């Protein structure tokens, strides 16, 4: 996994054009992208990937976009999907997709409610 400096700059500029304040952090040969301290996207092998869950995954699948697989085609899918190149050129559309990814990151960050204790286990 690697990211060229020019692609990293391009992605940050495009996200900035659509009004997002994004911070980039190098990690594992790629780049993690944060909005409001929420890890919502990553850049790997000169491709942008947004965080997904059941709320936005169908949008990516409908366009035939691929999930992020850091260990190759047969490897495990991560919770990120590749962003279509045409979206990177359209600030309004990119903002809508990015906002959904930030929402996914926000929901993932919420603490899960404590599980009810099972009285049968003596606890």
Buried (B, 14 or more C-beta within 10 A) or exposed (E): BEBEEEBBEBBBEBBEBBEBEBEBEEEEEBBBBBBEEBBBBBBBBBBBBBBBBEEBBEBBEEEEBEBBBBEEEEEEEBBBBBBBEEBBEBBEBBBEBBBBBBBBBBEEEEEEEEEEEEEEEEE
